[in-house]
Amino acid sequence: MYFFSKREAFPVCGMYSFGHLIFLLIIGTLIGLGLHLSKDITQKGLRKQTLIIMIVLWVLEIIKIGYNHLWGYFGWDQWVPLAFCSLLLYAGWFALSKNETIHKMGAIWIIAGGLCGGLSYLLYPSTSLTEVQGFHFLAFHGMGYHGTMVYLGILYFVHSDVDVTLKNFKYYLMLLGIIFPIIIVLDYTFNVNLMFFHDAYNLPGFVKAIAAWNLPVYTLIAVLFYLILPYFVIFGVEKLRAYLAKKKEDSVYQERTNE
């Protein structure tokens, strides 16, 4: 039962520890290998990979729910899959939809929310490595799940039929516009902390200070953070990629004209 032991039953792995570094090296290697093998993926292949990944992630999520109930962790914010990063569990199915609007809502979230959320967690795993030892189901699930977010986000960023543009920002807002009001009502009504809207749990000290000063203001800042930052970070990356591609193309053209 060591692999499925209670939280904090043994010394925790911790952030920026040797165990954390090993996780990052392994996950980084697997992401690189996966992207190399998928470099010529078609839209049909992307859909197939997404379907397989979604099935695996949901099986693991059900196991995680079972683990939490086995040890008596019944708090909604401990087992209900409604954290920001948990939205991949729904966005993936949206991306598989044949309805254009629903498909774009899912694909755009995978690219923006998936990439930013996944990378942030891998670098700051505040809810897994701070609670359990390295060789634990929650540690493997947390790091592996967010590594999958990054992998799938890059895959969609490069190969998806949906681009990160100002026009498509509305699809990102539509998905979060459906989910966020529900989460805020649940958090304030039942005193839970889904998406950290109600408590700056394990977040940096200045964030906790804002929450202690004025909780509604903290919630508003958290909502705006999720709504704006992930999308426009990836939008900026897309613009940079387009600029570098154009510069390379112009350079090749210049070389040919000088021959």
N, C-alpha and C positions, 0 to 999 in steps of 0.2 A: 504493500500500500504506500510505499515511500513516494512513488511517482504520482499518487493521487492523495497525498496526505493533506491535512488541514492547512489553511493559510498560517504562516508564521510558526508552524510546528518545528521547523528547523531554521538555522540561520539563513536569512534571505540572500539571494544572489546579489541584489543591489544594482543601481545604475552606475555606469562607467567603471564597472568591475572587470576582472579578467573574464568572468563568465559572459558578461554583456559583450565584450570584445569578440569572444569566440562566436557568439550568436551572430553578430554583425558580419564577421568574415564568412561564415557558412552561408548565411542568407544572401549576402552580396554575390558570392560565387554561384549560388543556385539561380539567382535572378539573371546574372550575366550569361550563364549557360542556357537558360530558358529563352532569353531574347535572341541568342545566337541561333538556336535551333528553330526559332520562329521568324527569322529575318525575312523569309519569303512567304509569309502566311497570307492566305486569301481571306476575303470576308466570310466565306463559308467556314474556313478553318478557325477564324476568330470566334465565330458563333459557337462552334463545337467546343473549343477550349473554354469559353465562358460557361457553357452548360456544364461541362465536367467539373470545373472549379466551383461553380455554385452548389452542385450536389455535394461535393466533398466538404465545402465550408459549412453547409447546413448540417451534415452528419456530425461534424466536429462541434458545432454550436449546440446541438442536442445533447451530446456527451457532456459539454461544459455545463449546460443547464442541469443535467442529472447529477454531476459532481456537486454543484452548489446546493441542490436539494438534499443530497446524501449527507452533507456536513451541516445542514441547517442554515445555510446562507439564503434566507428568503427575501431579503430586501430587494425591491424592484431594480435598484441601480446596481445590484450585484449579479443579476442573472437575466433580466429582460433585455433582449438585443435591440436597444434603441439609443445606444451611444452614437456619436457622429460617425465613427469608423464602422459601426455596425450597419450603417446604411448601405454598405456594399452588398449585404445579404438581400437587399431589395432592389438596389440599382442594377445589379447584374441581371435579374429577371426582366427589369424594365428594358435593358439594352437588347434583350433577345426578342422583344415585342416587334411585331410587324407593323404596328401603328407608329407612324412617323414621329408624332409628338412624344409618346411614351418612350420610344427607342432613343430619342435625342436626350430626354431627361436622364435616362439611365447612363448612356454613354458619356455625356458631359460630366455627370457626377463621378464616374469612374476615373476620368482623366483629371479633373480638378480636385475634387474631394479625396479621391483615392490616392493620388500621388502625394498631395500635401499632407493628408492625414496619416498615410502610411509612413512616410519619411519622418514626420514629426514624432510619431510613436517609437520608431526604431531608435531614434536618437534620444528620446526622453520617455522610456517605458514606465510610466508612473503607476500603472495598475497591475503589473505582473511581476517584474523582477524585484519590486519593492515589497512584495507580499509573500513570495515563495522562493525556495531554493532553485538553482539553475536546472537541475534534473527533476522537473515537475511538469505535469500536464499543462497547467496554466501558463508556465513560462514558454513552453514549446508552442502552445496554441497562440498566445499573445504575439510572440515574435514572428511565428510562421504566418499567422493571419495577416499581419501588417506588411510582412514581406510580400505576400501574395497581392495585397493592395497596390504596392509599388510596381510589381511585375505587370499586373493587369493594366494599371494606369499608363505605364510606358507603352505597352502593347497597343492600347487604344489611342494614345497620343500619336503614335507613328503610323498605325495601320487602319484606324477607324475611318468610317465614312462621315464622321461628324468632327468638325473643326472647332477649336476654341477661338471664337470671334465675339465681338461685342454684340452682334445679333443673336448669337446662341446663348448669351448670358441669361436670357429669360428662362431657358429650360432648366438651368441650375437653380434659379430662384423659384421656379414652379415646384420642383421636388421639395426643396427646403421649406417653401411656403405652406406645403401640405403638412409636413412633419413637425415643424417647430412649434406652432400653436398648441398642438396636442401635447408635446413634451413639456412646455411651460406650464400648462394647466395641471398635468400630472405632478410635476415637481412641486408646485406651490400648494396643490390640494392635499397631496399625500406625503409631503415633506421628504421627497426622494431627491436624487441628484443625477437624473439622466442628462447626459451631455454636459455635465458640470454647470448647468444653468442655476443651480440652487446652492452650490458650495464649491469653493475653489480648492477642492481636494488635491493635495500633493502638487499643486501648482506653485510657481515662484512666489516669494514673499510679497512683492508689490501687488500681485493679483489678489492675494488673500487680503491685503490691506484695503483694497477697493471693495471687496465683498463685505468686509467687516464694517466699512464706513456706510455703504448704502447698497443693500442687496439688489433692489430693482435696477439701479444704475449698472451694477456689475452684470446682471442678466442681459441688459440691453447691449452692453459692450461685447459680451460673449456672443450674442446673436449676430451683431454687426460683423464681428470678427469672422464667424463662420460664413456669413453671407458674402463677404467681399474679398477677404484676403486670399483664400485658396484659389479662387477663380482667376483673380488678376495676377497672382504670381505665375500661374501656368500660362496666362495670356501673354505676359511679358516674355516668358521662355519661348513661346511660339513665335513672337515677333523677332526675337533674337535669332531663332533658328532660321526664319525666313530671310533675315538680313544677311546672315552668314552664307546661306545657300546662294543668294543673289550675288554676293561679293565673289564667291568662288566661281560662279557661272561667268561673271564679267571678266574675271582674271583669266579663265580658260579662253574666252573669246578674244581677249587682248593678245594673248600669246599666239593664237592662231593667225591673227591679222598681222602680227609682226614677223611671221615666218616668210 
